[in-house]
């Protein structure tokens, strides 16, 4: 799609981002594909940033700047915020982590900008006075609001949890709050300014052109001449050469606060920023531009992850389809190579032929009735019934064996795939075998097929001039001949078996041809074979449905094309806004 086609006349960035939010909300990544973990995290981060920062800021570009004070464990963030505010509003401590609800200090006249849900709408509000003792516990989903005359109007300070906290929830919250910042004040120490974790975040801030200021805390006397230039050099290497650096010398605390002169430079810079509407607007534009430029990269990456999900879903479905198609082919080969005419079936067929039962079945309805009555009295099934049962058992065993092999093959294929392995879960062992319903389903399919062959023979006979002759012969016997004809290929049979199966089948077939015509007999055998194949395919499809159902239950939400279109629209509108 052309990028410009995605933007409409009169479109705005706020319109595009408002429309983007439900797309991200409906984005589903249920399969464990290689890109899924990073994509899930990216989706959550973009959603949080849209809610916490981008949409609120675009709706009110003149709202007070949100300055998030972040950094590593023990860097002195809370002490710095308390010192800037001139009161203990955020709880510092020597125990790590110092877990509490995040604290936002603002000017009294800016109160309405933060009591509503414009900033961090997912956080409940708790209002405190500067005289209140700060809590050290509380929920991280609560935002403590503190009004202070020491905070300049047009700016607010938010003390965030440690970016390297041992508590995962605190680390996630710190990242979320930093993504909601107009300006990030990164606090580090002379002893830890080169640590890896904060620099990962600083690199990310540089990549999205976020506004960053750095506070170098607890600098021993005289060490600033060596440490500050090195820190500035490191910042320049990461594209942050224009980030201001403020040095706070190592000092004794008074009432838990730093001496005024140690934070004077930072306080003056923040006050000047708050008082300069043009500087504030420029900082907001820079941060927003960086965020939106990042979206034009992150959204296509999410679209790629969605396509990977679709491909993985299709691969898993194909693996199951191939396994059960192979099962159907296995049954077909068995029908073609004479397997079903071995063993019990062959013995029952030979029994019928050797005793003349077949000719009696075909020649006399009275004789058939007599033999069945004798069998009933003796408690023994007739030879044709024994043949029918043998055919039924052979077919059922064939279908069950093929279904078991397909189930095992599908589970093996899914287990080799991370997404399939997660879908199988604890059921892999049970799914590697055919279902408990298969024996009854296969038996029913074979019985129904035998019944349909009877109906085929009866229907064929009723349509002939010789109908009276045909109907005077045994329909059951004729149907048995048709059934055996379906399996009487000589492939895979030994010489003796061929003589019995093929020769005996030919005797019955010749008699049927005399009654119905050779073309009709061939057609009946073909119809019976096609009907059997269809019924077996239906049984195997029911077995495969156990796997298909797991794929069908996977949620389907936003499509990759929709997300790419949204990204293209955003790219166009962001480009217009920058001109």
JOTAQUI-V895998 format. One record per residue. N is the residue number from 1. PSI is psi in whole degrees, -180 to 180 (none if undefined). NEAR is the number of other ideal C-beta (glycine too) atoms within 12 Angstrom. D_FIRST is the distance of its C-alpha to the first C-alpha in whole Angstrom. Layout:
n->N psi->PSI near->NEAR d_first->D_FIRST
n->N psi->PSI near->NEAR d_first->D_FIRST
This chain:
n->1 psi->138 near->19 d_first->0
n->2 psi->135 near->12 d_first->4
n->3 psi->-40 near->21 d_first->6
n->4 psi->-23 near->17 d_first->9
n->5 psi->-15 near->14 d_first->7
n->6 psi->-17 near->29 d_first->8
n->7 psi->139 near->28 d_first->11
n->8 psi->158 near->15 d_first->14
n->9 psi->136 near->10 d_first->17
n->10 psi->-1 near->10 d_first->20
n->11 psi->147 near->24 d_first->18
n->12 psi->163 near->21 d_first->20
n->13 psi->-40 near->33 d_first->19
n->14 psi->-40 near->26 d_first->22
n->15 psi->-48 near->23 d_first->20
n->16 psi->-42 near->36 d_first->17
n->17 psi->-32 near->37 d_first->19
n->18 psi->-40 near->25 d_first->21
n->19 psi->-28 near->29 d_first->18
n->20 psi->-34 near->42 d_first->17
n->21 psi->-49 near->27 d_first->21
n->22 psi->-28 near->17 d_first->21
n->23 psi->-45 near->34 d_first->18
n->24 psi->-36 near->39 d_first->20
n->25 psi->-33 near->20 d_first->23
n->26 psi->7 near->22 d_first->22
n->27 psi->122 near->35 d_first->20
n->28 psi->133 near->27 d_first->23
n->29 psi->67 near->39 d_first->24
n->30 psi->-23 near->27 d_first->27
n->31 psi->146 near->38 d_first->27
n->32 psi->75 near->27 d_first->29
n->33 psi->166 near->32 d_first->26
n->34 psi->-38 near->18 d_first->27
n->35 psi->-9 near->27 d_first->24
n->36 psi->-48 near->26 d_first->25
n->37 psi->-47 near->17 d_first->28
n->38 psi->-37 near->19 d_first->26
n->39 psi->-40 near->35 d_first->23
n->40 psi->-44 near->24 d_first->25
n->41 psi->-45 near->22 d_first->27
n->42 psi->-43 near->33 d_first->24
n->43 psi->-46 near->35 d_first->23
n->44 psi->-42 near->26 d_first->26
n->45 psi->-43 near->31 d_first->26
n->46 psi->-42 near->40 d_first->23
n->47 psi->-47 near->31 d_first->25
n->48 psi->-42 near->30 d_first->28
n->49 psi->-37 near->39 d_first->27
n->50 psi->-48 near->41 d_first->25
n->51 psi->-43 near->30 d_first->28
n->52 psi->-28 near->35 d_first->31
n->53 psi->-58 near->42 d_first->29
n->54 psi->-55 near->41 d_first->26
n->55 psi->-47 near->34 d_first->26
n->56 psi->-40 near->31 d_first->30
n->57 psi->-41 near->38 d_first->30
n->58 psi->-32 near->31 d_first->27
n->59 psi->-23 near->24 d_first->29
n->60 psi->84 near->23 d_first->32
n->61 psi->-21 near->24 d_first->32
n->62 psi->4 near->19 d_first->36
n->63 psi->158 near->27 d_first->37
n->64 psi->147 near->39 d_first->39
n->65 psi->138 near->47 d_first->38
n->66 psi->113 near->44 d_first->37
n->67 psi->114 near->48 d_first->39
n->68 psi->125 near->46 d_first->39
n->69 psi->112 near->49 d_first->42
n->70 psi->168 near->49 d_first->41
n->71 psi->-172 near->44 d_first->42
n->72 psi->168 near->36 d_first->44
n->73 psi->131 near->33 d_first->47
n->74 psi->12 near->28 d_first->50
n->75 psi->-18 near->41 d_first->49
n->76 psi->28 near->44 d_first->50
n->77 psi->-51 near->47 d_first->47
n->78 psi->-40 near->44 d_first->49
n->79 psi->-39 near->40 d_first->53
n->80 psi->-47 near->43 d_first->50
n->81 psi->-46 near->49 d_first->49
n->82 psi->-40 near->35 d_first->52
n->83 psi->-38 near->40 d_first->54
n->84 psi->-36 near->45 d_first->51
n->85 psi->-23 near->41 d_first->52
n->86 psi->21 near->26 d_first->56
n->87 psi->158 near->28 d_first->56
n->88 psi->89 near->32 d_first->56
n->89 psi->-22 near->43 d_first->53
n->90 psi->138 near->42 d_first->51
n->91 psi->109 near->31 d_first->53
n->92 psi->168 near->33 d_first->53
n->93 psi->162 near->24 d_first->55
n->94 psi->-19 near->13 d_first->56
n->95 psi->140 near->14 d_first->55
n->96 psi->138 near->19 d_first->52
n->97 psi->151 near->31 d_first->49
n->98 psi->84 near->33 d_first->50
n->99 psi->130 near->28 d_first->48
n->100 psi->174 near->36 d_first->48
n->101 psi->145 near->36 d_first->46
n->102 psi->147 near->53 d_first->44
n->103 psi->131 near->49 d_first->45
n->104 psi->118 near->44 d_first->44
n->105 psi->132 near->47 d_first->47
n->106 psi->164 near->42 d_first->46
n->107 psi->146 near->30 d_first->48
n->108 psi->-37 near->24 d_first->50
n->109 psi->-14 near->19 d_first->48
n->110 psi->11 near->33 d_first->45
n->111 psi->-47 near->22 d_first->46
n->112 psi->-20 near->19 d_first->43
n->113 psi->-17 near->30 d_first->40
n->114 psi->-15 near->39 d_first->41
n->115 psi->-26 near->23 d_first->43
n->116 psi->-165 near->19 d_first->40
n->117 psi->25 near->19 d_first->37
n->118 psi->-42 near->28 d_first->35
n->119 psi->133 near->39 d_first->35
n->120 psi->63 near->40 d_first->35
n->121 psi->-19 near->23 d_first->35
n->122 psi->-1 near->25 d_first->35
n->123 psi->131 near->32 d_first->39
n->124 psi->152 near->19 d_first->42
n->125 psi->140 near->27 d_first->44
n->126 psi->118 near->24 d_first->48
n->127 psi->132 near->22 d_first->49
n->128 psi->157 near->30 d_first->52
n->129 psi->156 near->20 d_first->55
n->130 psi->-20 near->27 d_first->55
n->131 psi->-14 near->14 d_first->59
n->132 psi->142 near->20 d_first->57
n->133 psi->132 near->18 d_first->58
n->134 psi->144 near->33 d_first->54
n->135 psi->155 near->24 d_first->53
n->136 psi->-4 near->21 d_first->53
n->137 psi->-137 near->16 d_first->51
n->138 psi->170 near->23 d_first->49
n->139 psi->139 near->19 d_first->46
n->140 psi->-6 near->32 d_first->43
n->141 psi->11 near->21 d_first->41
n->142 psi->133 near->23 d_first->43
n->143 psi->115 near->40 d_first->43
n->144 psi->122 near->38 d_first->46
n->145 psi->128 near->37 d_first->46
n->146 psi->119 near->43 d_first->49
n->147 psi->133 near->32 d_first->50
n->148 psi->136 near->35 d_first->52
n->149 psi->-16 near->18 d_first->53
n->150 psi->-12 near->29 d_first->53
n->151 psi->124 near->38 d_first->49
n->152 psi->143 near->31 d_first->48
n->153 psi->145 near->27 d_first->46
n->154 psi->7 near->30 d_first->42
n->155 psi->145 near->43 d_first->42
n->156 psi->146 near->46 d_first->42
n->157 psi->129 near->51 d_first->43
n->158 psi->120 near->48 d_first->42
n->159 psi->115 near->44 d_first->44
n->160 psi->158 near->48 d_first->42
n->161 psi->171 near->41 d_first->43
n->162 psi->136 near->44 d_first->43
n->163 psi->-19 near->42 d_first->40
n->164 psi->29 near->29 d_first->42
n->165 psi->148 near->29 d_first->44
n->166 psi->-12 near->19 d_first->45
n->167 psi->118 near->20 d_first->44
n->168 psi->-39 near->16 d_first->40
n->169 psi->-38 near->20 d_first->40
n->170 psi->-41 near->28 d_first->41
n->171 psi->-43 near->27 d_first->39
n->172 psi->-41 near->23 d_first->36
n->173 psi->-40 near->37 d_first->37
n->174 psi->-44 near->40 d_first->38
n->175 psi->-40 near->34 d_first->34
n->176 psi->-42 near->36 d_first->33
n->177 psi->-38 near->45 d_first->35
n->178 psi->-36 near->45 d_first->34
n->179 psi->-17 near->42 d_first->30
n->180 psi->4 near->42 d_first->32
n->181 psi->142 near->46 d_first->34
n->182 psi->-35 near->47 d_first->33
n->183 psi->133 near->40 d_first->36
n->184 psi->119 near->45 d_first->37
n->185 psi->106 near->48 d_first->41
n->186 psi->123 near->50 d_first->41
n->187 psi->125 near->47 d_first->45
n->188 psi->178 near->45 d_first->46
n->189 psi->165 near->33 d_first->50
n->190 psi->-29 near->30 d_first->52
n->191 psi->-22 near->19 d_first->52
n->192 psi->15 near->28 d_first->49
n->193 psi->-18 near->37 d_first->46
n->194 psi->8 near->21 d_first->45
n->195 psi->152 near->24 d_first->44
n->196 psi->-43 near->15 d_first->41
n->197 psi->-51 near->27 d_first->40
n->198 psi->-32 near->37 d_first->39
n->199 psi->-26 near->28 d_first->38
n->200 psi->-43 near->20 d_first->35
n->201 psi->-37 near->36 d_first->34
n->202 psi->-39 near->36 d_first->35
n->203 psi->-41 near->21 d_first->32
n->204 psi->-40 near->29 d_first->30
n->205 psi->-40 near->37 d_first->31
n->206 psi->-40 near->28 d_first->31
n->207 psi->-34 near->20 d_first->27
n->208 psi->15 near->35 d_first->26
n->209 psi->33 near->25 d_first->28
n->210 psi->151 near->41 d_first->30
n->211 psi->125 near->36 d_first->34
n->212 psi->135 near->44 d_first->36
n->213 psi->148 near->36 d_first->40
n->214 psi->132 near->43 d_first->43
n->215 psi->118 near->46 d_first->46
n->216 psi->103 near->44 d_first->48
n->217 psi->157 near->40 d_first->51
n->218 psi->49 near->31 d_first->55
n->219 psi->122 near->30 d_first->55
n->220 psi->150 near->19 d_first->59
n->221 psi->130 near->14 d_first->61
n->222 psi->-17 near->13 d_first->60
n->223 psi->-18 near->21 d_first->57
n->224 psi->-28 near->25 d_first->55
n->225 psi->-21 near->15 d_first->55
n->226 psi->-42 near->18 d_first->54
n->227 psi->-44 near->31 d_first->52
n->228 psi->-47 near->26 d_first->50
n->229 psi->-38 near->17 d_first->49
n->230 psi->-43 near->20 d_first->48
n->231 psi->-43 near->37 d_first->45
n->232 psi->-37 near->24 d_first->44
n->233 psi->-42 near->17 d_first->43
n->234 psi->-40 near->28 d_first->42
n->235 psi->-42 near->31 d_first->39
n->236 psi->-38 near->18 d_first->39
n->237 psi->-25 near->16 d_first->38
n->238 psi->12 near->26 d_first->35
n->239 psi->21 near->20 d_first->34
n->240 psi->35 near->31 d_first->36
n->241 psi->-24 near->17 d_first->38
n->242 psi->6 near->19 d_first->38
n->243 psi->125 near->31 d_first->39
n->244 psi->147 near->29 d_first->42
n->245 psi->130 near->34 d_first->45
n->246 psi->127 near->34 d_first->48
n->247 psi->127 near->36 d_first->51
n->248 psi->110 near->39 d_first->53
n->249 psi->156 near->28 d_first->56
n->250 psi->124 near->23 d_first->58
n->251 psi->154 near->23 d_first->60
n->252 psi->141 near->13 d_first->62
n->253 psi->150 near->21 d_first->61
n->254 psi->110 near->16 d_first->63
n->255 psi->29 near->14 d_first->63
n->256 psi->4 near->24 d_first->59
n->257 psi->152 near->27 d_first->58
n->258 psi->153 near->34 d_first->57
n->259 psi->146 near->18 d_first->60
n->260 psi->-43 near->18 d_first->58
n->261 psi->-22 near->16 d_first->58
n->262 psi->-24 near->30 d_first->56
n->263 psi->7 near->36 d_first->53
n->264 psi->-42 near->19 d_first->54
n->265 psi->-43 near->22 d_first->51
n->266 psi->-43 near->34 d_first->48
n->267 psi->-41 near->31 d_first->50
n->268 psi->-41 near->18 d_first->50
n->269 psi->-43 near->28 d_first->46
n->270 psi->-41 near->41 d_first->45
n->271 psi->-41 near->26 d_first->47
n->272 psi->-39 near->20 d_first->46
n->273 psi->-43 near->31 d_first->42
n->274 psi->-34 near->31 d_first->43
n->275 psi->-17 near->18 d_first->45
n->276 psi->101 near->18 d_first->43
n->277 psi->-38 near->19 d_first->40
n->278 psi->-42 near->13 d_first->38
n->279 psi->-40 near->23 d_first->38
n->280 psi->-45 near->32 d_first->37
n->281 psi->-40 near->20 d_first->34
n->282 psi->-40 near->19 d_first->33
n->283 psi->-41 near->39 d_first->33
n->284 psi->-45 near->35 d_first->31
n->285 psi->-43 near->25 d_first->29
n->286 psi->-46 near->26 d_first->29
n->287 psi->-44 near->37 d_first->29
n->288 psi->-42 near->35 d_first->26
n->289 psi->-42 near->25 d_first->24
n->290 psi->-43 near->34 d_first->25
n->291 psi->-48 near->41 d_first->24
n->292 psi->-36 near->41 d_first->20
n->293 psi->-36 near->25 d_first->19
n->294 psi->-35 near->31 d_first->20
n->295 psi->-34 near->41 d_first->18
n->296 psi->-15 near->33 d_first->15
n->297 psi->-42 near->22 d_first->16
n->298 psi->-37 near->36 d_first->18
n->299 psi->-46 near->39 d_first->15
n->300 psi->-35 near->26 d_first->13
n->301 psi->-38 near->26 d_first->16
n->302 psi->-38 near->42 d_first->17
n->303 psi->-41 near->35 d_first->14
n->304 psi->-40 near->26 d_first->15
n->305 psi->-36 near->35 d_first->19
n->306 psi->-42 near->39 d_first->17
n->307 psi->-37 near->25 d_first->16
n->308 psi->-38 near->27 d_first->20
n->309 psi->-45 near->36 d_first->21
n->310 psi->-42 near->28 d_first->20
n->311 psi->-42 near->21 d_first->21
n->312 psi->-41 near->32 d_first->24
n->313 psi->-44 near->34 d_first->25
n->314 psi->-39 near->21 d_first->24
n->315 psi->-40 near->25 d_first->27
n->316 psi->-42 near->39 d_first->29
n->317 psi->-40 near->31 d_first->29
n->318 psi->-39 near->23 d_first->29
n->319 psi->-43 near->33 d_first->32
n->320 psi->-43 near->40 d_first->34
n->321 psi->-41 near->25 d_first->33
n->322 psi->-41 near->21 d_first->34
n->323 psi->-43 near->36 d_first->38
n->324 psi->-26 near->39 d_first->39
n->325 psi->-39 near->22 d_first->38
n->326 psi->-35 near->25 d_first->40
n->327 psi->-43 near->37 d_first->43
n->328 psi->-41 near->32 d_first->42
n->329 psi->-36 near->21 d_first->43
n->330 psi->-42 near->27 d_first->46
n->331 psi->-42 near->40 d_first->48
n->332 psi->-44 near->29 d_first->47
n->333 psi->-39 near->20 d_first->49
n->334 psi->-36 near->31 d_first->52
n->335 psi->-32 near->35 d_first->52
n->336 psi->-33 near->22 d_first->52
n->337 psi->11 near->22 d_first->54
n->338 psi->11 near->30 d_first->57
n->339 psi->-38 near->30 d_first->57
n->340 psi->-15 near->42 d_first->58
n->341 psi->13 near->43 d_first->61
n->342 psi->170 near->29 d_first->62
n->343 psi->-126 near->21 d_first->65
n->344 psi->-43 near->23 d_first->65
n->345 psi->-44 near->39 d_first->64
n->346 psi->-41 near->35 d_first->66
n->347 psi->-41 near->22 d_first->69
n->348 psi->-38 near->37 d_first->68
n->349 psi->-43 near->44 d_first->68
n->350 psi->-36 near->29 d_first->71
n->351 psi->-44 near->24 d_first->73
n->352 psi->-46 near->40 d_first->72
n->353 psi->-45 near->33 d_first->73
n->354 psi->-30 near->18 d_first->76
n->355 psi->-3 near->20 d_first->77
n->356 psi->10 near->20 d_first->77
n->357 psi->-38 near->35 d_first->74
n->358 psi->-48 near->40 d_first->72
n->359 psi->-37 near->27 d_first->74
n->360 psi->-38 near->29 d_first->76
n->361 psi->-40 near->38 d_first->72
n->362 psi->-24 near->39 d_first->71
n->363 psi->-23 near->22 d_first->75
n->364 psi->114 near->20 d_first->76
n->365 psi->-34 near->22 d_first->75
n->366 psi->-43 near->15 d_first->78
n->367 psi->-40 near->25 d_first->78
n->368 psi->-42 near->30 d_first->75
n->369 psi->-42 near->17 d_first->76
n->370 psi->-48 near->17 d_first->79
n->371 psi->-37 near->29 d_first->78
n->372 psi->-37 near->24 d_first->75
n->373 psi->-42 near->14 d_first->78
n->374 psi->-43 near->17 d_first->80
n->375 psi->-40 near->19 d_first->77
n->376 psi->-42 near->14 d_first->77
n->377 psi->-42 near->11 d_first->81
n->378 psi->-7 near->11 d_first->80
n->379 psi->28 near->8 d_first->77
n->380 psi->133 near->14 d_first->75
n->381 psi->153 near->20 d_first->72
n->382 psi->161 near->34 d_first->73
n->383 psi->-39 near->33 d_first->71
n->384 psi->-34 near->40 d_first->69
n->385 psi->-40 near->26 d_first->67
n->386 psi->-38 near->25 d_first->68
n->387 psi->-43 near->40 d_first->66
n->388 psi->-43 near->33 d_first->63
n->389 psi->-40 near->23 d_first->63
n->390 psi->-43 near->34 d_first->63
n->391 psi->-44 near->41 d_first->60
n->392 psi->-47 near->31 d_first->58
n->393 psi->-42 near->24 d_first->59
n->394 psi->-45 near->35 d_first->57
n->395 psi->-43 near->39 d_first->54
n->396 psi->-46 near->32 d_first->54
n->397 psi->-39 near->28 d_first->54
n->398 psi->-46 near->36 d_first->52
n->399 psi->-43 near->44 d_first->49
n->400 psi->-40 near->34 d_first->50
n->401 psi->-43 near->24 d_first->50
n->402 psi->-40 near->37 d_first->47
n->403 psi->-40 near->43 d_first->45
n->404 psi->-44 near->28 d_first->47
n->405 psi->-40 near->27 d_first->45
n->406 psi->-40 near->41 d_first->42
n->407 psi->-45 near->37 d_first->42
n->408 psi->-42 near->27 d_first->43
n->409 psi->-41 near->31 d_first->40
n->410 psi->-45 near->43 d_first->38
n->411 psi->-40 near->33 d_first->39
n->412 psi->-44 near->22 d_first->39
n->413 psi->-43 near->31 d_first->36
n->414 psi->-37 near->37 d_first->35
n->415 psi->-31 near->24 d_first->37
n->416 psi->-11 near->17 d_first->36
n->417 psi->130 near->29 d_first->32
n->418 psi->-40 near->21 d_first->32
n->419 psi->-43 near->34 d_first->30
n->420 psi->-39 near->34 d_first->32
n->421 psi->-42 near->24 d_first->36
n->422 psi->-35 near->23 d_first->35
n->423 psi->-38 near->37 d_first->34
n->424 psi->-41 near->31 d_first->37
n->425 psi->-136 near->17 d_first->39
n->426 psi->-3 near->10 d_first->43
n->427 psi->5 near->22 d_first->43
n->428 psi->-44 near->25 d_first->42
n->429 psi->-45 near->13 d_first->46
n->430 psi->-38 near->16 d_first->46
n->431 psi->-18 near->37 d_first->43
n->432 psi->-5 near->25 d_first->44
n->433 psi->160 near->25 d_first->46
n->434 psi->162 near->37 d_first->46
n->435 psi->162 near->27 d_first->46
n->436 psi->-21 near->14 d_first->50
n->437 psi->-11 near->19 d_first->49
n->438 psi->-45 near->31 d_first->49
n->439 psi->-47 near->23 d_first->52
n->440 psi->-41 near->18 d_first->53
n->441 psi->-43 near->27 d_first->49
n->442 psi->-39 near->37 d_first->50
n->443 psi->-42 near->25 d_first->54
n->444 psi->-41 near->23 d_first->53
n->445 psi->-42 near->36 d_first->51
n->446 psi->-42 near->35 d_first->53
n->447 psi->-43 near->23 d_first->56
n->448 psi->-37 near->23 d_first->54
n->449 psi->-45 near->37 d_first->53
n->450 psi->-40 near->36 d_first->57
n->451 psi->-38 near->24 d_first->57
n->452 psi->-33 near->26 d_first->55
n->453 psi->-42 near->38 d_first->57
n->454 psi->-45 near->29 d_first->60
n->455 psi->-37 near->23 d_first->58
n->456 psi->-47 near->36 d_first->57
n->457 psi->-44 near->41 d_first->61
n->458 psi->-43 near->25 d_first->62
n->459 psi->-41 near->23 d_first->60
n->460 psi->-44 near->33 d_first->60
n->461 psi->-37 near->32 d_first->64
n->462 psi->-16 near->18 d_first->64
n->463 psi->1 near->18 d_first->62
n->464 psi->158 near->23 d_first->65
n->465 psi->-31 near->12 d_first->68
n->466 psi->26 near->20 d_first->70
n->467 psi->-43 near->18 d_first->68
n->468 psi->-42 near->12 d_first->72
n->469 psi->-44 near->20 d_first->72
n->470 psi->-47 near->31 d_first->69
n->471 psi->-19 near->21 d_first->69
n->472 psi->-19 near->20 d_first->73
n->473 psi->167 near->35 d_first->72
n->474 psi->119 near->38 d_first->70
n->475 psi->-37 near->33 d_first->66
n->476 psi->-45 near->36 d_first->66
n->477 psi->-44 near->42 d_first->67
n->478 psi->-42 near->46 d_first->65
n->479 psi->-39 near->39 d_first->62
n->480 psi->-40 near->45 d_first->63
n->481 psi->-43 near->45 d_first->63
n->482 psi->-43 near->45 d_first->60
n->483 psi->-46 near->47 d_first->59
n->484 psi->-36 near->46 d_first->60
n->485 psi->-32 near->38 d_first->59
n->486 psi->-34 near->39 d_first->56
n->487 psi->5 near->41 d_first->57
n->488 psi->19 near->39 d_first->59
n->489 psi->146 near->26 d_first->57
n->490 psi->-3 near->22 d_first->60
n->491 psi->126 near->22 d_first->57
n->492 psi->-6 near->21 d_first->58
n->493 psi->149 near->28 d_first->62
n->494 psi->172 near->16 d_first->65
n->495 psi->-47 near->11 d_first->68
n->496 psi->-39 near->16 d_first->70
n->497 psi->-37 near->30 d_first->67
n->498 psi->-44 near->22 d_first->65
n->499 psi->-41 near->21 d_first->69
n->500 psi->-53 near->30 d_first->69
n->501 psi->-54 near->40 d_first->65
n->502 psi->-45 near->28 d_first->65
n->503 psi->-46 near->24 d_first->68
n->504 psi->-38 near->36 d_first->69
n->505 psi->-38 near->39 d_first->65
n->506 psi->-37 near->24 d_first->66
n->507 psi->-50 near->28 d_first->70
n->508 psi->-38 near->43 d_first->68
n->509 psi->-39 near->33 d_first->65
n->510 psi->-41 near->21 d_first->68
n->511 psi->-41 near->29 d_first->70
n->512 psi->-40 near->44 d_first->66
n->513 psi->-35 near->27 d_first->66
n->514 psi->-34 near->20 d_first->69
n->515 psi->-42 near->33 d_first->68
n->516 psi->-20 near->38 d_first->65
n->517 psi->143 near->21 d_first->64
n->518 psi->-37 near->18 d_first->62
n->519 psi->-42 near->14 d_first->59
n->520 psi->-40 near->27 d_first->59
n->521 psi->-43 near->35 d_first->60
n->522 psi->-40 near->20 d_first->57
n->523 psi->-40 near->23 d_first->55
n->524 psi->-43 near->37 d_first->56
n->525 psi->-41 near->36 d_first->55
n->526 psi->-43 near->19 d_first->52
n->527 psi->-42 near->26 d_first->51
n->528 psi->-42 near->37 d_first->52
n->529 psi->-45 near->31 d_first->51
n->530 psi->-39 near->21 d_first->47
n->531 psi->-42 near->28 d_first->48
n->532 psi->-45 near->40 d_first->49
n->533 psi->-44 near->27 d_first->46
n->534 psi->-42 near->21 d_first->44
n->535 psi->-39 near->32 d_first->46
n->536 psi->-41 near->38 d_first->46
n->537 psi->-38 near->25 d_first->42
n->538 psi->-41 near->23 d_first->42
n->539 psi->-45 near->39 d_first->44
n->540 psi->-34 near->43 d_first->42
n->541 psi->-37 near->24 d_first->39
n->542 psi->-38 near->27 d_first->41
n->543 psi->-43 near->40 d_first->41
n->544 psi->-27 near->38 d_first->38
n->545 psi->-23 near->27 d_first->37
n->546 psi->-37 near->35 d_first->38
n->547 psi->-43 near->39 d_first->35
n->548 psi->-37 near->25 d_first->33
n->549 psi->-36 near->18 d_first->34
n->550 psi->-36 near->29 d_first->33
n->551 psi->-39 near->33 d_first->30
n->552 psi->-27 near->18 d_first->29
n->553 psi->-14 near->16 d_first->31
n->554 psi->133 near->26 d_first->28
n->555 psi->143 near->15 d_first->26
n->556 psi->124 near->20 d_first->22
n->557 psi->-130 near->22 d_first->21
n->558 psi->138 near->33 d_first->17
n->559 psi->160 near->20 d_first->14
n->560 psi->-38 near->31 d_first->12
n->561 psi->-40 near->18 d_first->9
n->562 psi->-42 near->26 d_first->11
n->563 psi->-38 near->42 d_first->12
n->564 psi->-38 near->30 d_first->9
n->565 psi->-42 near->29 d_first->7
n->566 psi->-39 near->41 d_first->11
n->567 psi->-40 near->40 d_first->11
n->568 psi->-42 near->29 d_first->8
n->569 psi->-43 near->36 d_first->10
n->570 psi->-39 near->43 d_first->13
n->571 psi->-44 near->32 d_first->13
n->572 psi->-47 near->30 d_first->13
n->573 psi->-36 near->34 d_first->16
n->574 psi->-39 near->35 d_first->18
n->575 psi->-40 near->21 d_first->17
n->576 psi->-43 near->20 d_first->19
n->577 psi->-27 near->23 d_first->21
n->578 psi->-12 near->18 d_first->22
n->579 psi->none near->7 d_first->23
